[in-house]
Amino acid sequence: MSFTAEDPAYPARRDPTQPPRFATLVAASVLLALFAGISAAIYSGGLTDFDRGLLLALRDQLNPADALGPRWLAVGARDVTALGSTAVLTLATIIALGYFALERRWGGFALVFVAVIGGTLVNNTLKALVQRARPDFVAEIAETSTYSFPSGHAFMSAVTFLILGALIARARPDAVGRAFVFSVAVALTLLVGASRVYLGMHWPSDVLAGWCAGASWALLCWAAADWLGRRARP
C-alpha cells in the first residue's frame, strides 16, 4: 500500500505480503458485526452471567475487591494496563507524529493523526450512548466518572498499537521482521485488554467490544489511507 506518491516509506508497488484492500474491508466488517452482536447481547442481558461469572473467577473469593493470585501479578497487571492509558498512548502518538513530520512522510502522519483522534471521538461517543456502569467489585473503580462500555483502553490500544505496528512493519524489508513487529503490536493490545478484566476495571464484554471496534476502526483507516494513496499516485 502506498499512502502518498512521494513518500519513500511506502513503495509504489504492492507488497505481496500485504492483504488487498477488499480483504481489509471484509475483516473490518466482520469485527464491526461482532461489536454489534456484543452490544445487542449486553442490551438484552444475554452476557450478564458470562461477565459476572468470569470476573468473579478472577477475584479473591474471600475478598472480591482483590484480584486472584499473588500480589506481584496484580502489580504487573497494573503496569501492563498503564500501556493503554491516555498518557502513554498520547505520548506514543506524539512521538510517531513528530517522526513522520521530520521525515516529511505526510501519508503516515495523516494516518496516525486521523486514526487516533477519530478513534478517541468514536470511543467517547459509544461510551456516552451506552452508559454502562463499571463492575461493582472494587469501590474506587465503580465510582469512576467514565462509563464502562466499550473499554477505552482496549479500543485505543487496538487503534494505536495496530496502526503504529503496521506502519513500522511495512518499513521492514523481511517477512520475519514484519511478522515480529506486528505480532508485538497485537500482543500489547491483547495484554492491555486482559489486564483490564483481571484488575476488575471492566466487564469482559467491554474489552471484547473494545478490541472489535478498535481493530475495525484501525482497518478502516488503513484501507482509506491505501485508497487515497492510490489516487495520489500518477
Buried (B, 14 or more C-beta within 10 A) or exposed (E): BBBBBEBEBBEEEEBEEBBEBEEBBEBBEBBBEBBEBBBEBBEEEEBEEEBBEBBBEBBEEEEBEBBBEEEEEBEBBBEBBEBBBEEBBBEBBEEBBEBBEEEEBBBBBBBBBBBBEBBBEBBBEBBEEBEBEBBEBBEEBBEEEEBBBBBBBBBBBBBBBBBBBBBBBBBBEEEEEBEEBBEBBBEBBBBBBBBBBBBBBBBBBBBBBBBBBBBBBBBBBBBBBBBBBBEBEE
